[in-house]
Amino acid sequence: TRTNSEILVVYVASSAAEWELAAVQIDPDPIRHEFQRRLREEWTAPLRKAEVTYRTKFVSGRVAEELMSSAREEQASLIVIGMTLRGTLSALVAGSTQHELLHHAVRPVVAVPATWNKQQPVPPA
């Protein structure tokens, strides 16, 4: 709201996860629809509450690749990713989405830890 910027909220459904579901004969469509609903509703509720201008985009593919592609297409100034509880150093070193983004994105990347709480004071640098 301070910069009057628009936020693009991108959710990438992992194509690998969808292939795994298909391999065990589970239709990924209901799961995909649920993620799309969450993206429209609860996941973007804080933005609506703060009266931030935003759009959503739902795509399937390789997560890091799709995020970087969306950033290029939209001429984004920054990529912000939310880390999961699995987002540990070992996951970064093992070639996770965060690792790929941090090493190949042509935009600045901010990784927000899953345990971040905006009420906690930030320790001095």
VENMOWO-V517177 format. One record per helix or strand of 2 or more residues. SS is the DSSP state (H for helix, E for strand). FROM is the first residue (numbers start at 1). LEN is the number of residues. Records with the same first field share a line. If there is no record, write none. Layout:
BEGIN
SS->FROM-LEN  FROM-LEN
END
This chain:
BEGIN
E->6-9  53-9  78-5  108-5
H->15-9  29-12  42-8  63-12  89-5  97-8
END
